[in-house]
């Protein structure tokens, strides 16, 4: 049998299954560029971050690349490179 993924896992892929991820003409490819842009925003649920990232990549590639994700998260999770507001509880 194939290996089992643990509960609490989130995996993001640069493109949908069976499709290529484009490098783009910039220093980073469309996926990396969109990820950095989304991570620069205030903390947001990972699902919302992924939707924003997906829209950015679709726009950057004229619909040629659609990021994909799979999840077995058990609790809400947020991601950001931005500093939390002063006094915000640590997770």
N, C-alpha and C positions, 0 to 999 in steps of 0.2 A: 504494500500500500504506500501511497505518497506520504511524505512527512506532513505532520499536522502543524498548522500555525497556532501559536498561543493566543489565548484571549487577551484583549487589551492592545492589539496590534493595529497600526495604521500604515498602509503602504501606498505611496504615490508613485505613479508611473508618468513619464514624460509624454507618452502617447498611448492611444487605445491598443488593445491586444492585436498583434499581428501587423501593426503599422509602424513606420519609422518615425523617429524624433528628428527634427531638422536642427542643423547647427546654426543657421542664420548667418548674417553678415557681420554681426556685432561681436564684441569680445566674449559674450555669453550667448548661448542659444536661447530661443524663445522661452523654454521652460525655466531655465535658471534666471533669466531676466525677470520673468513674471513672479517667480518665487521670491526673489529679493524685493521686488516692489510690494508684494503682499506682506512680507515680514516686516517691512518698514512702517506699516500701519499699526495703530494701537492693537493690543491683544484682541483676538477674535477667535471664535470656535473654529477648530480645524476644518470642519465641513464648510463653513463660510469662506475661510481662506482658500480652500480648494476650489470653490465655485468661482471666486474672483480670479484666481490663477487660471482656471480653465477658460474663462471669458477672455482674459488678456492674451493667452496663447492662441486661441481661435482667431482673434482679431489680428495678431501679429503674423499669423501664417495663412491668412485668408481662408480659414476653415480647413486647411490641410492637416493640421495636427490637433488632436483633442486629448488633453491629459486625462488620466484615468486613476481611480483610487479604489482600494478595497480596505474594509475595516472590520475589526472585531472589538472596537472600543467598548468598554463597559461603563465609563464615566465621561462626562464632558471634558474636553481637552482644548486648550487654547495655545496658540503660537504667536510669537512676535519677537522682533529684535529690539523693539522700543522698550524703554524703561517703564516699569509700572508706576502709576501715580503714587505720590508720597502717601504713606499710610495704608496702601492696599495690602490685604492679607496675602501671605505667601501660600502657594499651593503645594 
